Amino acid sequence: MKNGQQWKDIHGNYIQAHGGCILKYNGIYYWYGEHKGADNCPNSRRVDVIGVSCYISKNLVDWEYKGLVLEAVKDNPESYLHPSKVLERPKVIYNAKTQKFVMWMHMDSADYKLASAGIAIADKPEGPFRLLKVKRPNNQELRDMTLYKDVDDIAYLIYSTDHNNTISIDKLTEDYTDLEGSYTFAMVNQMREAAAVCFHGNKYYMVTSGCTGWKPNSTLYSTSDHIMGSWKLIDNPCEGENYRITFYGQSTYIFEADNRLFLMLDHWNANDLKCSGYSILPIEFDEDGIMHINWCSDWDGI
């Protein structure tokens, strides 16, 4: 795979899994993301909701399309899943206690005033997922979002709120399908979005993007001793050509494979979103715990 470009699945079709995540389950990697395989709406930088795609792989290079695990509801304009609505940034985690796969996503109206989270569950990783509810977490607006499951299996919803001025970190209930009630704010008045979180050594790391619409900008990362503690904004971890604009990409998700951490990027083509590309880049840490993300032109998987 060539980083920064469109990728194809094993059948030669372009992969449609934008703004998504990669989950490993029973030795298989599952890549979930927004299916944007249609033309942009007229005079718009959005595509009608198609649904959430799922691809599977054993090596993170050869991807097989398994279909839509959550589909648009075309015959009901009032449905949150109607094509006229917005579905972005789907993230999936597995709950070992309930043996359910839980998806959270940003769901919105076409004018982005709904600013809510959608929660869906499935019995199998390849779905189908069933939408349970749509709500504003702790009565706060939600836009770009991610999920993070800690080493103790406690999970958190992390999202941009307050018109993208602030990041909120909200603890989920034990079954991951709702909010436990406790939350904290990070990067207040810093205008950050597209959060991706990981743990290394004795610290939590959060990679975020600036808020420049579809245009690339400088990635920054923050650290904290506790997931719901105080976060310190550090620096741009990217290194290499075009590092100041995140290699023309935007942070999507951090996942682990083969005992290493990797950052997924979306390379948005705002005027033709179905042609947006991807990158997966290794994350390194030096002896002082400083994060380094180097550009590499090829993704060879594991």
Backbone bond lengths (Angstrom), bond angles and torsions (degrees), N, CA, C in turn:
res aa  C-N    CA-C-N  psi(-1)  N-CA   C-N-CA  omega(-1)  CA-C   N-CA-C  phi
1 M - - - 1.462 - - 1.537 109.73 -
2 K 1.313 116.91 137.73 1.453 121.84 175.96 1.529 108.71 -95.10
3 N 1.321 116.46 116.60 1.458 119.69 179.01 1.518 110.74 -61.53
4 G 1.326 114.74 145.83 1.454 121.01 179.44 1.513 114.24 85.41
5 Q 1.341 117.72 -1.27 1.450 121.78 -178.49 1.521 110.74 -119.58
6 Q 1.333 116.07 172.13 1.458 120.59 171.75 1.530 109.05 -67.57
7 W 1.325 115.68 144.06 1.463 121.22 177.84 1.524 109.49 -111.74
8 K 1.339 115.36 152.24 1.459 120.93 178.25 1.526 110.92 -113.41
9 D 1.332 115.90 150.16 1.457 119.98 175.62 1.531 109.80 -83.44
10 I 1.320 117.09 -176.02 1.463 120.54 -174.07 1.523 112.35 -67.90
11 H 1.315 117.72 -14.02 1.460 121.46 178.79 1.527 112.12 -99.16
12 G 1.340 116.52 5.77 1.451 120.15 176.53 1.511 115.20 85.52
13 N 1.327 117.41 8.61 1.465 121.12 178.02 1.518 110.06 -95.24
14 Y 1.318 115.92 146.84 1.459 119.81 179.88 1.526 110.60 -66.20
15 I 1.316 115.56 134.84 1.461 121.45 -179.91 1.525 109.71 -72.20
16 Q 1.322 115.65 129.29 1.461 122.19 177.20 1.526 107.82 -115.54
17 A 1.341 115.93 88.62 1.472 120.85 -178.65 1.525 108.93 -150.77
18 H 1.318 115.42 62.34 1.458 121.75 -172.66 1.532 111.63 -85.77
19 G 1.325 115.97 150.99 1.460 121.02 175.82 1.509 113.73 62.07
20 G 1.323 117.36 26.16 1.457 120.15 -167.80 1.510 116.95 -105.30
21 C 1.342 115.34 -144.15 1.459 121.39 -176.41 1.516 109.21 -157.71
22 I 1.327 116.47 164.88 1.457 122.47 174.39 1.521 108.42 -122.26
23 L 1.333 115.66 126.78 1.459 123.70 -179.47 1.521 108.65 -119.68
24 K 1.337 117.22 132.09 1.461 121.10 174.82 1.521 109.33 -98.86
25 Y 1.340 115.49 130.38 1.459 120.83 179.35 1.526 108.51 -147.19
26 N 1.344 115.59 123.67 1.466 121.95 179.70 1.528 112.47 51.66
27 G 1.326 115.66 43.08 1.453 120.94 175.01 1.516 115.73 80.48
28 I 1.322 117.39 0.39 1.462 122.71 179.71 1.521 109.17 -112.93
29 Y 1.333 115.92 139.30 1.466 121.26 174.67 1.527 108.88 -94.63
30 Y 1.319 115.56 130.06 1.456 122.96 178.60 1.526 108.45 -112.69
31 W 1.316 115.44 123.18 1.463 121.29 179.24 1.531 107.42 -108.79
32 Y 1.334 115.37 115.26 1.459 122.76 177.35 1.525 109.17 -106.43
33 G 1.322 117.00 144.34 1.460 119.15 176.80 1.518 111.93 -172.57
34 E 1.310 115.36 173.32 1.464 122.04 -179.85 1.531 110.04 -70.24
35 H 1.307 116.34 128.73 1.464 120.30 171.95 1.525 107.47 -85.16
36 K 1.334 115.99 114.12 1.462 121.12 -179.91 1.525 110.55 -116.77
37 G 1.323 116.15 32.17 1.451 120.62 -175.21 1.507 115.03 -78.46
38 A 1.311 116.84 53.20 1.468 122.41 176.15 1.520 107.56 -149.66
39 D 1.320 115.63 167.07 1.465 118.94 178.04 1.521 110.45 -69.46
40 N 1.328 115.57 152.23 1.453 120.14 172.78 1.526 110.51 -57.05
41 C 1.322 115.80 146.56 1.457 119.68 172.94 1.528 109.14 -61.65
42 P 1.325 118.58 150.00 1.473 120.94 -177.33 1.530 111.99 -53.73
43 N 1.328 115.10 131.76 1.464 122.16 177.83 1.524 112.12 54.00
44 S 1.324 116.19 37.79 1.459 120.18 -174.89 1.513 110.85 -144.67
45 R 1.323 114.67 156.34 1.463 121.81 173.06 1.528 108.77 -109.13
46 R 1.315 115.34 51.26 1.446 122.03 175.47 1.525 108.60 -145.85
47 V 1.317 114.65 156.40 1.451 122.62 175.61 1.526 107.40 -117.20
48 D 1.323 117.21 138.98 1.462 119.60 175.17 1.528 109.91 -52.41
49 V 1.326 116.11 144.64 1.458 120.90 -179.91 1.529 109.86 -60.30
50 I 1.321 115.57 125.98 1.467 122.54 174.13 1.526 109.44 -107.13
51 G 1.339 115.56 -42.70 1.451 120.82 177.75 1.511 111.59 144.02
52 V 1.326 115.64 -169.42 1.459 123.03 -179.74 1.525 108.65 -106.13
53 S 1.323 115.80 124.17 1.459 122.12 -179.72 1.521 110.91 -87.31
54 C 1.333 114.99 159.30 1.458 121.74 172.46 1.523 109.37 -135.92
55 Y 1.332 115.90 130.11 1.461 123.12 174.28 1.525 107.61 -124.20
56 I 1.328 116.42 149.60 1.463 120.09 178.51 1.530 110.50 -124.65
57 S 1.347 115.12 152.16 1.458 121.30 -179.90 1.517 109.46 -158.37
58 K 1.324 115.77 154.56 1.462 120.62 172.30 1.519 112.06 -103.05
59 N 1.339 116.59 -14.87 1.467 119.95 -176.33 1.520 114.28 -127.01
60 L 1.326 117.38 3.55 1.460 124.16 177.80 1.527 113.20 69.60
61 V 1.324 116.82 14.60 1.464 121.76 176.67 1.529 110.75 -124.75
62 D 1.328 116.42 -47.34 1.460 121.34 -178.60 1.533 108.76 -91.48
63 W 1.332 115.36 102.21 1.457 121.33 -173.08 1.516 111.11 -105.96
64 E 1.328 115.93 132.17 1.458 122.68 177.11 1.521 109.45 -109.03
65 Y 1.321 115.82 129.41 1.460 120.91 -179.33 1.521 110.43 -77.20
66 K 1.340 116.55 126.36 1.464 122.03 180.00 1.531 111.90 -105.83
67 G 1.315 116.48 2.38 1.456 119.41 176.17 1.518 113.20 101.09
68 L 1.325 115.12 -171.08 1.460 122.11 178.30 1.526 109.00 -87.09
69 V 1.318 116.80 121.34 1.466 120.25 179.26 1.527 111.38 -89.55
70 L 1.320 116.92 -15.75 1.468 123.03 172.52 1.520 105.98 -143.34
71 E 1.335 116.69 115.86 1.458 121.21 -171.69 1.523 112.38 -104.48
72 A 1.329 114.56 152.69 1.462 120.73 172.57 1.527 109.89 -62.60
73 V 1.327 115.15 149.68 1.469 121.91 176.04 1.526 106.84 -105.45
74 K 1.314 115.87 100.35 1.457 120.58 -169.17 1.529 113.64 -79.86
75 D 1.329 116.97 -24.20 1.465 119.57 -171.33 1.524 113.95 -97.32
76 N 1.336 117.59 8.51 1.470 120.17 -178.93 1.534 109.67 -135.66
77 P 1.337 117.82 97.02 1.462 120.79 -178.54 1.523 114.19 -60.67
78 E 1.355 116.67 -18.43 1.462 119.90 -179.85 1.524 112.06 -84.88
79 S 1.319 117.76 -12.80 1.461 121.01 -178.18 1.526 110.99 -68.75
80 Y 1.331 115.03 142.66 1.462 119.63 174.22 1.528 111.49 -64.05
81 L 1.336 116.68 -17.48 1.460 121.72 -178.88 1.531 112.00 -101.07
82 H 1.314 117.97 11.09 1.460 120.03 176.97 1.530 109.70 -64.50
83 P 1.341 118.42 145.06 1.465 120.40 -179.22 1.517 115.05 -52.91
84 S 1.331 117.96 -27.30 1.465 121.05 -178.15 1.525 113.28 -74.26
85 K 1.328 117.18 -9.57 1.461 121.05 -177.83 1.535 110.17 -89.88
86 V 1.339 116.58 -167.07 1.472 123.04 -179.23 1.520 109.06 -125.34
87 L 1.321 116.61 132.49 1.465 123.31 173.67 1.523 107.47 -133.99
88 E 1.333 116.46 116.81 1.466 121.26 -175.09 1.525 111.19 -137.49
89 R 1.329 115.29 157.31 1.466 124.83 169.61 1.530 114.43 54.27
90 P 1.320 119.93 48.07 1.477 119.65 179.17 1.528 110.97 -67.13
91 K 1.330 115.82 134.85 1.462 122.69 178.00 1.526 108.31 -131.50
92 V 1.341 116.14 139.68 1.461 121.71 -176.12 1.519 109.75 -127.36
93 I 1.341 116.59 133.73 1.461 122.72 172.32 1.522 108.47 -131.41
94 Y 1.323 115.09 159.16 1.460 120.86 -178.00 1.520 109.84 -105.58
95 N 1.334 115.36 135.32 1.451 121.15 177.30 1.528 108.54 -105.21
96 A 1.328 115.93 109.60 1.467 120.34 -175.84 1.524 112.41 -67.30
97 K 1.327 118.03 -29.66 1.459 120.94 -178.60 1.521 111.85 -71.60
98 T 1.314 116.72 -45.66 1.464 120.45 -179.05 1.521 112.21 -90.42
99 Q 1.342 116.15 -13.13 1.464 122.97 -176.89 1.533 111.07 58.04
100 K 1.339 114.36 37.87 1.454 121.20 176.94 1.526 110.14 -116.71
101 F 1.318 115.18 149.89 1.456 122.08 171.60 1.521 106.61 -97.54
102 V 1.318 116.12 127.20 1.465 121.20 -171.60 1.529 109.11 -117.59
103 M 1.311 115.22 126.42 1.464 122.08 179.13 1.528 110.02 -111.97
104 W 1.318 115.26 131.93 1.464 121.82 168.88 1.522 107.05 -117.08
105 M 1.328 116.21 147.24 1.460 120.33 -179.20 1.520 109.46 -154.51
106 H 1.308 115.68 159.65 1.460 121.97 173.18 1.523 107.73 -81.83
107 M 1.331 116.03 120.54 1.463 121.20 177.13 1.523 108.28 -120.24
108 D 1.332 114.69 138.20 1.456 117.80 -171.50 1.522 110.33 -151.77
109 S 1.328 113.96 167.09 1.458 121.65 169.47 1.530 107.78 -84.25
110 A 1.318 116.38 165.19 1.461 119.87 -177.11 1.523 112.34 -60.48
111 D 1.339 116.93 -25.95 1.467 120.20 178.62 1.526 112.50 -92.14
112 Y 1.314 117.43 5.52 1.470 124.52 176.59 1.532 113.25 62.42
113 K 1.310 116.84 27.84 1.465 119.86 178.36 1.529 112.97 -93.42
114 L 1.324 118.12 -17.17 1.463 120.85 179.38 1.522 110.95 -71.13
115 A 1.344 116.97 -45.48 1.470 124.14 172.61 1.527 112.61 46.43
116 S 1.326 116.33 58.64 1.457 121.25 -173.50 1.525 111.39 -126.94
117 A 1.335 114.69 172.44 1.455 122.42 176.19 1.513 109.66 -106.71
118 G 1.324 115.95 139.61 1.450 121.55 171.25 1.511 109.44 -106.78
119 I 1.336 116.88 142.34 1.463 121.97 -179.24 1.519 108.03 -125.69
120 A 1.348 116.12 129.23 1.452 121.60 -179.74 1.525 109.19 -136.09
121 I 1.329 116.67 155.75 1.462 120.75 -179.72 1.520 110.11 -133.37
122 A 1.353 114.52 158.78 1.462 121.13 176.45 1.516 109.07 -148.25
123 D 1.326 115.46 156.47 1.464 121.25 177.09 1.519 112.28 -85.32
124 K 1.337 116.43 -22.23 1.459 121.81 -177.66 1.526 108.90 -129.00
125 P 1.333 117.77 152.88 1.467 119.24 -178.25 1.516 113.56 -63.69
126 E 1.345 117.17 -29.14 1.455 119.85 178.84 1.527 112.04 -88.45
127 G 1.332 116.94 12.46 1.446 122.27 175.42 1.514 113.29 76.27
128 P 1.341 116.76 -163.82 1.456 125.94 5.37 1.533 112.94 -76.18
129 F 1.333 115.52 150.16 1.459 121.55 175.39 1.526 109.11 -91.16
130 R 1.317 114.68 146.54 1.471 121.79 179.34 1.524 108.38 -116.81
131 L 1.332 116.03 123.64 1.454 121.00 179.96 1.525 110.04 -69.16
132 L 1.348 116.21 121.95 1.460 121.26 -178.66 1.518 112.39 -90.31
133 K 1.322 115.70 -45.87 1.467 119.58 -173.53 1.516 109.63 -163.74
134 V 1.319 114.86 162.94 1.463 123.35 172.84 1.516 106.56 -131.79
135 K 1.322 116.58 127.28 1.460 119.37 -175.52 1.518 110.99 -155.36
136 R 1.314 114.80 160.23 1.459 120.32 170.29 1.532 108.02 -87.29
137 P 1.326 118.25 121.67 1.468 119.73 -177.11 1.520 111.39 -65.99
138 N 1.335 114.51 124.82 1.463 120.40 -179.26 1.525 111.52 48.94
139 N 1.352 115.31 36.77 1.472 123.32 177.88 1.526 113.10 60.42
140 Q 1.324 115.99 28.03 1.461 120.44 177.77 1.527 109.60 -113.51
141 E 1.328 116.62 145.66 1.455 119.41 175.85 1.529 110.01 -67.59
142 L 1.312 115.76 146.09 1.465 122.18 -178.50 1.515 109.73 -130.29
143 R 1.339 115.32 134.65 1.462 120.43 172.98 1.530 107.79 -127.78
144 D 1.332 119.85 -117.48 1.466 119.03 -179.85 1.528 110.04 -52.57
145 M 1.349 116.51 135.55 1.465 118.73 -174.52 1.529 110.24 -149.38
146 T 1.329 114.23 161.96 1.453 121.63 172.38 1.518 108.77 -146.62
147 L 1.327 115.84 169.37 1.458 122.85 172.14 1.519 108.71 -116.00
148 Y 1.332 115.59 148.30 1.465 120.44 174.05 1.517 109.10 -137.61
149 K 1.335 116.19 123.02 1.460 121.21 175.13 1.513 108.45 -103.10
150 D 1.337 116.27 119.60 1.454 122.26 -174.70 1.530 110.57 -77.54
151 V 1.314 115.71 172.66 1.470 121.06 -178.31 1.528 111.83 -64.45
152 D 1.337 117.72 -21.33 1.467 121.42 177.43 1.524 112.35 -92.92
153 D 1.330 116.66 10.43 1.465 125.27 178.98 1.523 113.74 71.28
154 I 1.322 117.98 6.02 1.462 120.04 170.06 1.531 107.63 -76.58
155 A 1.324 116.89 136.00 1.457 121.02 -174.74 1.529 110.99 -114.57
156 Y 1.334 114.87 154.26 1.455 121.96 -175.95 1.526 110.40 -135.91
157 L 1.314 115.02 143.28 1.453 123.44 171.44 1.533 106.99 -98.57
158 I 1.327 116.49 126.90 1.467 121.72 -175.85 1.527 107.21 -126.07
159 Y 1.327 117.17 124.37 1.461 118.79 -170.39 1.524 112.00 -154.96
160 S 1.338 113.99 159.80 1.464 121.18 174.64 1.520 108.90 -82.21
161 T 1.334 115.36 134.60 1.458 120.88 -179.27 1.521 109.29 -140.57
162 D 1.339 116.32 -178.55 1.468 121.30 179.42 1.529 110.32 51.84
163 H 1.349 115.40 53.61 1.468 121.92 -179.65 1.530 111.31 56.46
164 N 1.320 116.04 38.49 1.471 124.34 178.47 1.529 113.55 70.58
165 N 1.319 117.60 9.86 1.459 119.74 179.60 1.527 112.54 -73.91
166 T 1.323 117.64 -24.81 1.454 121.92 -168.33 1.530 110.13 -140.59
167 I 1.328 116.16 150.91 1.459 122.53 171.47 1.529 108.35 -100.48
168 S 1.332 116.36 130.75 1.458 121.00 175.98 1.527 108.96 -107.93
169 I 1.327 116.52 139.25 1.460 123.33 177.16 1.518 106.98 -118.67
170 D 1.339 116.79 112.53 1.459 122.38 -173.12 1.530 110.04 -117.85
171 K 1.312 116.43 130.06 1.464 121.13 178.63 1.523 110.16 -75.69
172 L 1.327 116.77 136.29 1.448 121.79 178.59 1.521 111.04 -90.59
173 T 1.320 115.32 160.03 1.461 121.00 174.18 1.531 109.54 -67.82
174 E 1.319 115.60 169.69 1.460 120.75 -174.94 1.532 112.38 -60.96
175 D 1.337 116.78 -30.18 1.466 119.13 179.53 1.530 112.67 -91.60
176 Y 1.343 117.97 1.75 1.466 126.08 176.27 1.529 113.70 70.27
177 T 1.319 119.67 8.17 1.458 120.13 -174.59 1.530 113.79 -101.39
178 D 1.332 116.86 4.76 1.460 119.43 179.23 1.530 109.00 -158.68
179 L 1.331 115.33 -178.53 1.454 121.85 -179.41 1.514 110.35 -95.24
180 E 1.320 116.84 133.79 1.462 122.08 178.71 1.524 111.64 -72.39
181 G 1.334 116.90 -27.40 1.457 120.95 176.38 1.512 114.28 120.77
182 S 1.322 117.87 -25.09 1.465 119.90 179.85 1.523 109.90 -93.87
183 Y 1.324 115.86 140.37 1.465 120.91 179.35 1.520 109.55 -155.57
184 T 1.316 114.80 165.57 1.459 120.85 178.65 1.521 108.54 -145.13
185 F 1.323 116.61 164.64 1.462 121.61 179.58 1.518 110.63 -109.22
186 A 1.320 115.37 146.01 1.462 122.38 175.38 1.520 108.83 -131.58
187 M 1.311 116.06 151.17 1.472 122.43 176.93 1.529 112.02 51.14
188 V 1.309 115.37 51.15 1.464 121.83 -179.05 1.522 109.46 -63.30
189 N 1.335 115.70 131.28 1.466 123.54 179.30 1.528 113.42 61.03
190 Q 1.338 116.48 26.38 1.465 120.30 179.70 1.530 112.95 -101.14
191 M 1.328 118.70 -7.62 1.464 122.49 178.23 1.528 111.75 55.07
192 R 1.337 116.14 64.59 1.464 121.50 179.74 1.535 109.85 -120.46
193 E 1.317 116.25 152.46 1.462 122.22 178.40 1.530 109.54 -148.40
194 A 1.329 116.79 -176.98 1.469 123.40 175.94 1.525 112.07 54.42
195 A 1.322 116.82 50.64 1.462 121.64 -177.35 1.526 111.65 -70.68
196 A 1.344 115.10 143.83 1.467 123.04 173.45 1.521 106.55 -140.72
197 V 1.337 117.31 131.95 1.464 121.79 -167.41 1.523 110.98 -124.71
198 C 1.342 115.67 145.44 1.461 121.32 173.96 1.528 108.93 -150.63
199 F 1.335 115.13 170.80 1.474 122.54 177.25 1.520 107.90 -124.85
200 H 1.329 115.93 133.78 1.467 120.60 177.97 1.523 108.87 -147.12
201 G 1.343 115.16 135.80 1.455 118.40 -178.35 1.512 109.96 64.28
202 N 1.311 116.62 -115.49 1.465 120.70 178.10 1.524 111.73 -122.66
203 K 1.357 116.36 22.71 1.454 119.40 -176.86 1.525 111.54 -133.48
204 Y 1.328 113.99 153.73 1.451 121.68 170.40 1.527 108.47 -94.78
205 Y 1.323 115.13 143.45 1.462 121.76 179.83 1.523 108.51 -124.05
206 M 1.328 115.62 136.74 1.464 120.91 176.57 1.523 109.21 -128.23
207 V 1.322 115.98 119.13 1.459 122.85 175.20 1.525 107.62 -94.63
208 T 1.336 116.65 134.09 1.462 120.38 179.26 1.524 110.36 -138.83
209 S 1.321 113.98 160.66 1.462 122.83 176.45 1.523 109.53 -106.23
210 G 1.315 115.67 155.08 1.454 119.71 168.93 1.520 110.02 -73.88
211 C 1.313 117.14 171.72 1.470 122.13 -177.09 1.525 109.42 -105.06
212 T 1.332 116.19 88.58 1.463 121.49 -179.74 1.522 110.77 -126.28
213 G 1.329 116.40 32.69 1.454 119.87 -179.06 1.516 110.80 67.21
214 W 1.333 116.24 -131.10 1.464 120.75 -179.35 1.526 112.28 -89.04
215 K 1.325 117.75 -2.70 1.460 120.59 -177.19 1.530 110.43 -84.55
216 P 1.334 117.91 138.71 1.466 120.38 179.84 1.519 111.98 -68.47
217 N 1.320 115.46 152.80 1.462 121.03 -179.21 1.528 108.53 -147.83
218 S 1.307 115.96 -171.29 1.458 121.57 -175.82 1.529 111.64 -81.91
219 T 1.326 116.14 121.28 1.461 121.11 171.30 1.525 109.37 -68.72
220 L 1.320 116.07 143.77 1.458 122.07 171.50 1.523 108.18 -130.39
221 Y 1.327 116.57 154.22 1.460 118.21 174.19 1.517 110.06 -126.55
222 S 1.328 114.39 153.93 1.448 123.05 -179.01 1.524 108.25 -126.54
223 T 1.331 116.59 159.12 1.462 120.89 177.87 1.522 110.08 -131.47
224 S 1.335 114.66 155.75 1.453 121.20 177.19 1.522 109.00 -152.69
225 D 1.320 116.30 149.10 1.464 120.54 175.91 1.524 111.32 -78.76
226 H 1.320 116.40 -20.62 1.463 121.78 -179.34 1.523 108.37 -137.61
227 I 1.319 117.29 141.12 1.456 121.24 -175.91 1.527 111.51 -57.50
228 M 1.338 117.22 -35.36 1.458 120.27 178.63 1.523 111.56 -108.71
229 G 1.331 114.51 26.80 1.455 119.80 178.63 1.520 111.94 -96.01
230 S 1.323 115.27 -156.79 1.460 122.14 179.67 1.528 109.36 -84.34
231 W 1.330 116.73 130.59 1.459 122.06 -179.25 1.527 110.74 -104.23
232 K 1.331 115.09 134.53 1.458 121.54 -179.96 1.519 109.61 -109.80
233 L 1.337 116.35 122.26 1.456 121.39 177.91 1.524 109.16 -74.02
234 I 1.345 117.10 125.39 1.463 121.18 -172.87 1.524 111.75 -102.18
235 D 1.339 118.06 -76.65 1.465 119.91 -171.78 1.519 108.88 -170.82
236 N 1.326 114.98 -178.12 1.452 121.97 173.73 1.528 108.73 -82.09
237 P 1.342 118.97 119.19 1.465 120.25 -178.60 1.523 113.60 -83.04
238 C 1.327 117.73 -8.35 1.464 120.95 -174.40 1.523 111.48 -77.01
239 E 1.329 115.25 143.87 1.460 121.63 -178.94 1.521 109.20 -139.79
240 G 1.321 115.46 137.80 1.455 120.05 -178.93 1.514 110.69 120.50
241 E 1.331 115.89 -179.39 1.454 121.22 -178.62 1.524 110.75 -58.32
242 N 1.332 115.95 135.30 1.468 123.31 179.55 1.526 112.98 65.60
243 Y 1.329 117.32 26.30 1.463 119.77 -178.65 1.527 111.87 -66.02
244 R 1.331 117.46 -26.86 1.469 119.85 -178.19 1.527 112.40 -70.76
245 I 1.312 117.00 -17.25 1.463 120.40 177.19 1.539 109.80 -120.75
246 T 1.341 115.41 29.99 1.472 122.10 174.15 1.527 111.40 52.64
247 F 1.352 114.76 40.66 1.467 120.71 176.37 1.531 111.44 57.99
248 Y 1.332 115.82 33.05 1.469 123.00 -177.67 1.537 111.94 65.73
249 G 1.320 117.09 26.62 1.463 120.80 179.34 1.511 112.40 -127.66
250 Q 1.334 115.23 -176.58 1.459 122.17 176.89 1.522 109.41 -140.35
251 S 1.320 116.51 139.68 1.465 121.67 -178.51 1.524 111.02 -58.45
252 T 1.340 114.77 142.12 1.456 121.69 -177.76 1.522 112.19 -125.85
253 Y 1.353 116.90 -51.01 1.459 120.50 -174.15 1.519 108.73 -167.35
254 I 1.329 116.20 151.19 1.463 122.34 171.92 1.525 107.70 -114.42
255 F 1.325 116.00 129.60 1.460 120.47 178.21 1.527 109.51 -133.20
256 E 1.324 115.08 163.78 1.459 121.27 179.69 1.520 110.32 -110.97
257 A 1.332 116.15 137.99 1.458 122.48 175.29 1.517 108.37 -150.58
258 D 1.325 116.04 133.82 1.457 121.24 178.01 1.536 111.11 55.13
259 N 1.344 114.90 39.86 1.468 122.57 178.19 1.523 113.45 62.50
260 R 1.327 117.10 25.76 1.460 122.35 175.47 1.522 109.22 -130.37
261 L 1.316 115.48 156.25 1.455 121.21 178.48 1.529 109.92 -103.18
262 F 1.336 115.06 143.37 1.460 121.35 -178.47 1.529 109.67 -135.45
263 L 1.333 115.13 144.88 1.457 122.10 177.48 1.518 109.11 -105.33
264 M 1.332 116.15 126.98 1.461 121.98 172.81 1.524 109.16 -89.99
265 L 1.334 115.90 138.10 1.462 122.31 174.94 1.525 109.62 -120.86
266 D 1.314 115.81 145.06 1.456 122.12 165.03 1.522 108.03 -100.79
267 H 1.327 115.67 137.36 1.463 121.43 174.26 1.525 106.51 -111.20
268 W 1.331 115.03 92.60 1.458 120.76 -171.11 1.528 112.08 -72.95
269 N 1.311 115.84 133.35 1.452 123.58 169.50 1.523 105.52 -108.74
270 A 1.320 116.12 89.36 1.464 121.03 -167.12 1.518 113.15 -60.48
271 N 1.331 117.46 -32.93 1.456 120.26 -176.69 1.526 112.58 -86.18
272 D 1.334 117.27 -7.22 1.465 121.98 176.48 1.526 106.92 -154.45
273 L 1.330 115.87 75.76 1.462 121.39 -167.91 1.524 113.54 -60.50
274 K 1.321 117.94 -28.05 1.460 119.69 179.88 1.528 112.01 -65.26
275 C 1.319 116.75 -17.79 1.467 121.81 -179.41 1.527 112.65 -98.87
276 S 1.316 117.82 16.90 1.463 121.38 177.68 1.529 110.16 -71.57
277 G 1.345 115.99 146.80 1.453 121.50 -176.45 1.516 113.18 -106.05
278 Y 1.342 115.03 -174.20 1.463 122.22 -175.46 1.532 110.35 -139.19
279 S 1.316 114.57 159.65 1.462 122.41 167.38 1.516 108.77 -143.66
280 I 1.321 115.87 149.57 1.458 122.28 167.10 1.523 106.87 -127.35
281 L 1.332 116.16 123.18 1.457 121.80 -174.69 1.520 110.53 -124.97
282 P 1.338 118.05 137.91 1.464 120.64 178.18 1.523 111.54 -70.28
283 I 1.320 115.54 144.54 1.470 122.40 175.93 1.525 108.17 -105.05
284 E 1.308 115.91 131.14 1.468 121.41 177.62 1.518 109.48 -120.77
285 F 1.333 116.00 155.16 1.459 122.26 176.36 1.529 108.21 -130.50
286 D 1.334 116.96 135.08 1.451 118.64 176.59 1.524 109.54 -86.14
287 E 1.317 116.95 -177.56 1.463 121.31 -174.61 1.514 112.84 -65.76
288 D 1.329 116.56 -17.96 1.464 120.70 177.69 1.525 112.46 -94.43
289 G 1.312 116.34 4.96 1.456 120.13 179.45 1.510 114.36 81.06
290 I 1.330 117.76 12.72 1.459 120.99 178.17 1.523 109.38 -77.52
291 M 1.326 115.79 132.49 1.459 121.62 -178.93 1.521 110.71 -82.49
292 H 1.352 115.66 137.50 1.460 122.25 177.23 1.526 109.11 -131.42
293 I 1.336 116.54 128.22 1.459 122.67 176.03 1.517 107.52 -125.17
294 N 1.317 115.41 104.06 1.456 121.30 -177.54 1.524 110.65 -93.49
295 W 1.333 114.77 143.33 1.457 119.13 175.63 1.525 109.94 -72.65
296 C 1.315 116.21 136.99 1.460 121.31 169.49 1.517 106.94 -137.89
297 S 1.319 116.80 136.03 1.467 120.71 -171.34 1.519 112.76 -74.84
298 D 1.349 116.84 -22.72 1.451 120.20 -176.71 1.512 111.37 -117.37
299 W 1.343 115.24 144.85 1.459 120.86 171.34 1.525 107.48 -115.13
300 D 1.337 115.58 113.45 1.457 121.32 -174.90 1.511 113.08 -102.67
301 G 1.330 117.91 2.70 1.455 121.37 179.38 1.525 112.23 71.37
302 I 1.324 116.53 -151.43 1.455 120.41 -177.91 1.541 109.83 -124.57
